[in-house]
Amino acid sequence: LMDEREALLEDCMLAFRRSAGLPAQLRQCAQGAEPRLAEVLSRLQDEGLIAPGAAGSLVPTQRGWLMGNEVFGAIWGLA
């Protein structure tokens, strides 16, 4: 069974499988449970895999779609 922290990280990871990306509210909640998420998301942005989207969300870039396993693995690695 997953604990709440792991479930939030899984939700974040799965959010990047959608074009809408990671909503700001989910990101904030997940960062409260796992503060290292902010560093991982910043690194993924620096690598050009995710970018700011609408209403404070983070969305996969074209490169992020092609290298989705890098995005998913970086987030799930925190769990």
Backbone as a printed PyTorch tensor [residue, N CA C, xyz], in Angstrom:
tensor([[[  0.8230,  -1.1940,   0.0000],
         [  0.0000,   0.0000,   0.0000],
         [  0.8610,   1.2490,   0.0000]],

        [[  0.3680,   2.2650,  -0.6750],
         [  1.0730,   3.5420,  -0.7030],
         [  0.6000,   4.4190,   0.4460]],

        [[  1.5390,   5.2010,   0.9780],
         [  1.1320,   6.1960,   1.9640],
         [  0.7140,   7.4690,   1.2110]],

        [[  0.2710,   8.4570,   1.9550],
         [ -0.2360,   9.6880,   1.3330],
         [  0.8350,  10.3750,   0.4750]],

        [[  2.0620,  10.4230,   0.9720],
         [  3.1610,  11.0570,   0.2510],
         [  3.3990,  10.3610,  -1.0880]],

        [[  3.4560,   9.0450,  -1.0580],
         [  3.6710,   8.2880,  -2.2980],
         [  2.5040,   8.4700,  -3.2660]],

        [[  1.2860,   8.5030,  -2.7530],
         [  0.1160,   8.7020,  -3.6060],
         [  0.1580,  10.0750,  -4.2720]],

        [[  0.5720,  11.0920,  -3.5350],
         [  0.6850,  12.4380,  -4.1170],
         [  1.7570,  12.4760,  -5.2060]],

        [[  2.8890,  11.8250,  -4.9530],
         [  3.9520,  11.7850,  -5.9630],
         [  3.4970,  11.0290,  -7.2050]],

        [[  2.7500,   9.9490,  -6.9990],
         [  2.2280,   9.2210,  -8.1490],
         [  1.2670,  10.0990,  -8.9470]],

        [[  0.4030,  10.8520,  -8.2560],
         [ -0.5080,  11.7650,  -8.9440],
         [  0.2650,  12.8050,  -9.7520]],

        [[  1.3610,  13.3160,  -9.1870],
         [  2.1960,  14.2870,  -9.9080],
         [  2.8110,  13.6560, -11.1550]],

        [[  3.3500,  12.4770, -10.9870],
         [  3.9700,  11.7780, -12.1090],
         [  2.9460,  11.5540, -13.2150]],

        [[  1.7850,  11.0590, -12.8470],
         [  0.7550,  10.7640, -13.8430],
         [  0.2140,  12.0290, -14.5030]],

        [[  0.2560,  13.1570, -13.7900],
         [ -0.2210,  14.4160, -14.3650],
         [  0.5780,  14.7950, -15.6100]],

        [[  1.8560,  14.4180, -15.6510],
         [  2.6790,  14.7580, -16.8190],
         [  2.4140,  13.8430, -18.0070]],

        [[  1.4910,  12.9130, -17.8680],
         [  1.0550,  12.0880, -18.9900],
         [ -0.1330,  12.7430, -19.7010]],

        [[ -0.5670,  13.8950, -19.1880],
         [ -1.6940,  14.6350, -19.7730],
         [ -1.2000,  15.9830, -20.2890]],

        [[ -1.8100,  16.4680, -21.3200],
         [ -1.3880,  17.7550, -21.8790],
         [ -1.6370,  18.9040, -20.9060]],

        [[ -2.6090,  18.7580, -19.9970],
         [ -2.8790,  19.8030, -19.0040],
         [ -1.7690,  19.8770, -17.9640]],

        [[ -1.0130,  18.8040, -17.8090],
         [  0.1250,  18.8010, -16.9050],
         [ -0.2500,  18.7660, -15.4330]],

        [[  0.6550,  19.2880, -14.6320],
         [  0.5380,  19.2580, -13.1760],
         [ -0.1140,  20.5510, -12.6820]],

        [[ -1.3330,  20.4680, -12.1450],
         [ -1.9970,  21.6700, -11.6400],
         [ -1.2630,  22.2540, -10.4360]],

        [[ -1.3340,  23.5550, -10.2930],
         [ -0.6550,  24.2470,  -9.1980],
         [ -1.0950,  23.7210,  -7.8370]],

        [[ -2.3760,  23.4540,  -7.6550],
         [ -2.8840,  23.0070,  -6.3580],
         [ -2.3000,  21.6490,  -5.9770]],

        [[ -2.2310,  20.7370,  -6.9300],
         [ -1.6460,  19.4230,  -6.6490],
         [ -0.1600,  19.5640,  -6.3560]],

        [[  0.5270,  20.4060,  -7.1180],
         [  1.9600,  20.6260,  -6.8880],
         [  2.2100,  21.1440,  -5.4760]],

        [[  1.4450,  22.1250,  -5.0520],
         [  1.6270,  22.6960,  -3.7160],
         [  1.3620,  21.6650,  -2.6300]],

        [[  0.3290,  20.8780,  -2.8010],
         [  0.0020,  19.8390,  -1.8160],
         [  1.1230,  18.7970,  -1.7570]],

        [[  1.5960,  18.3750,  -2.9100],
         [  2.6550,  17.3620,  -2.9640],
         [  3.9630,  17.8980,  -2.3900]],

        [[  4.2670,  19.1680,  -2.6460],
         [  5.4940,  19.7580,  -2.1000],
         [  5.4180,  19.8660,  -0.5850]],

        [[  4.2190,  20.0000,  -0.0520],
         [  4.0540,  20.0090,   1.3990],
         [  4.4040,  18.6500,   1.9950]],

        [[  4.0870,  17.5890,   1.2510],
         [  4.3760,  16.2360,   1.7160],
         [  5.8030,  15.8030,   1.3820]],

        [[  6.3570,  16.3580,   0.3050],
         [  7.7170,  15.9930,  -0.1310],
         [  8.4140,  17.2420,  -0.6570]],

        [[  9.1020,  17.9860,   0.2360],
         [  9.7430,  19.2480,  -0.1490],
         [ 10.7720,  19.1130,  -1.2810]],

        [[ 11.3910,  17.9420,  -1.4370],
         [ 12.3800,  17.7730,  -2.5170],
         [ 11.7560,  17.8440,  -3.9020]],

        [[ 10.4250,  17.7470,  -3.9800],
         [  9.7530,  17.8220,  -5.2820],
         [ 10.0510,  19.1470,  -5.9710]],

        [[ 10.1160,  20.2270,  -5.2230],
         [ 10.3890,  21.5400,  -5.8150],
         [ 11.7280,  21.5380,  -6.5510]],

        [[ 12.7420,  20.9140,  -5.9620],
         [ 14.0620,  20.8390,  -6.6030],
         [ 14.0040,  20.0160,  -7.8800]],

        [[ 13.2910,  18.9090,  -7.8320],
         [ 13.1780,  18.0360,  -9.0090],
         [ 12.4490,  18.7660, -10.1370]],

        [[ 11.3610,  19.4450,  -9.8180],
         [ 10.6180,  20.1750, -10.8470],
         [ 11.4550,  21.3050, -11.4390]],

        [[ 12.2270,  21.9720, -10.6030],
         [ 13.1110,  23.0340, -11.0910],
         [ 14.1620,  22.4660, -12.0470]],

        [[ 14.7250,  21.3200, -11.6970],
         [ 15.7210,  20.6800, -12.5680],
         [ 15.0970,  20.2550, -13.8910]],

        [[ 13.8910,  19.7070, -13.8390],
         [ 13.2090,  19.3010, -15.0680],
         [ 12.9170,  20.5100, -15.9600]],

        [[ 12.6000,  21.6530, -15.3480],
         [ 12.4120,  22.8830, -16.1230],
         [ 13.7350,  23.3180, -16.7450]],

        [[ 14.7990,  23.2940, -15.9580],
         [ 16.1150,  23.6840, -16.4680],
         [ 16.5490,  22.7990, -17.6350]],

        [[ 16.1470,  21.5370, -17.5990],
         [ 16.4940,  20.5940, -18.6690],
         [ 15.5550,  20.6960, -19.8650]],

        [[ 14.5620,  21.5850, -19.7780],
         [ 13.6400,  21.7930, -20.8960],
         [ 12.6220,  20.6830, -21.0680]],

        [[ 12.3470,  19.9400, -19.9910],
         [ 11.3920,  18.8360, -20.0860],
         [  9.9830,  19.2420, -19.6770]],

        [[  9.8740,  20.2520, -18.8310],
         [  8.5800,  20.7980, -18.4380],
         [  8.6740,  22.3170, -18.4660]],

        [[  7.5180,  22.9610, -18.5620],
         [  7.4810,  24.4210, -18.6460],
         [  6.2060,  24.9260, -17.9710]],

        [[  6.1860,  26.2150, -17.5980],
         [  4.9640,  26.7840, -17.0320],
         [  3.8220,  26.7180, -18.0430]],

        [[  2.6350,  26.4100, -17.5230],
         [  1.4330,  26.3620, -18.3490],
         [  0.4040,  27.3380, -17.8130]],

        [[ -0.8450,  27.0840, -18.1430],
         [ -1.9410,  27.9590, -17.7310],
         [ -2.2080,  27.8340, -16.2380]],

        [[ -2.5920,  28.9320, -15.6320],
         [ -3.0340,  28.9830, -14.2290],
         [ -2.0310,  28.3690, -13.2570]],

        [[ -0.7410,  28.5580, -13.5330],
         [  0.2810,  28.0890, -12.6130],
         [  0.6400,  26.6190, -12.7330]],

        [[  0.0920,  25.9630, -13.7390],
         [  0.4210,  24.5450, -13.9220],
         [  1.8210,  24.3970, -14.5140]],

        [[  2.3150,  23.1760, -14.5020],
         [  3.5370,  22.8280, -15.2160],
         [  3.1550,  21.7720, -16.2370]],

        [[  3.6020,  21.9400, -17.4680],
         [  3.2170,  21.0310, -18.5490],
         [  4.4560,  20.4560, -19.2190]],

        [[  4.3230,  19.2620, -19.8010],
         [  5.4570,  18.7020, -20.5280],
         [  5.7280,  19.5080, -21.7960]],

        [[  6.9820,  19.7030, -22.0990],
         [  7.3660,  20.3390, -23.3590],
         [  7.3930,  19.2610, -24.4490]],

        [[  7.6540,  19.6590, -25.6780],
         [  7.7950,  18.6690, -26.7520],
         [  8.8980,  17.6740, -26.3880]],

        [[ 10.0060,  18.1940, -25.8970],
         [ 11.1090,  17.3250, -25.4650],
         [ 10.6690,  16.4460, -24.3000]],

        [[  9.8660,  17.0010, -23.3970],
         [  9.3580,  16.2500, -22.2660],
         [  8.4590,  15.1000, -22.6820]],

        [[  7.6750,  15.3130, -23.7530],
         [  6.8490,  14.2170, -24.2720],
         [  7.7400,  13.0980, -24.8010]],

        [[  8.7760,  13.4860, -25.5060],
         [  9.6590,  12.4820, -26.1000],
         [ 10.4940,  11.7530, -25.0550]],

        [[ 10.7950,  12.4310, -23.9630],
         [ 11.6240,  11.8540, -22.9070],
         [ 10.8200,  11.6930, -21.6180]],

        [[  9.5740,  11.2650, -21.7720],
         [  8.6670,  11.1420, -20.6400],
         [  9.2140,  10.2940, -19.5150]],

        [[  9.9390,   9.2390, -19.8460],
         [ 10.4710,   8.3770, -18.7880],
         [ 11.4270,   9.1340, -17.8740]],

        [[ 12.1230,  10.1320, -18.3990],
         [ 13.0000,  10.9620, -17.5670],
         [ 12.1710,  11.7620, -16.5600]],

        [[ 11.0660,  12.3120, -17.0370],
         [ 10.1810,  13.0920, -16.1640],
         [  9.5720,  12.1820, -15.1020]],

        [[  8.9910,  11.0660, -15.5520],
         [  8.3170,  10.1600, -14.6260],
         [  9.3000,   9.6010, -13.6010]],

        [[ 10.4710,   9.1910, -14.0650],
         [ 11.4630,   8.6050, -13.1740],
         [ 11.9820,   9.5780, -12.1380]],

        [[ 12.1630,  10.8390, -12.5350],
         [ 12.6540,  11.8480, -11.5910],
         [ 11.6710,  12.0670, -10.4560]],

        [[ 10.3960,  12.0910, -10.7880],
         [  9.3720,  12.3080,  -9.7570],
         [  9.1720,  11.0450,  -8.9250]],

        [[  9.0360,   9.9140,  -9.5790],
         [  8.7950,   8.6730,  -8.8420],
         [ 10.0130,   8.2830,  -8.0040]],

        [[ 11.1890,   8.7250,  -8.4060],
         [ 12.3940,   8.4440,  -7.6280],
         [ 12.3400,   9.0280,  -6.2280]],

        [[ 11.5110,  10.0280,  -6.0090],
         [ 11.3490,  10.6140,  -4.6830],
         [ 10.5570,   9.7050,  -3.7510]],

        [[  9.7370,   8.8490,  -4.3390],
         [  8.8760,   7.9700,  -3.5310],
         [  9.7120,   6.8820,  -2.9090]]])
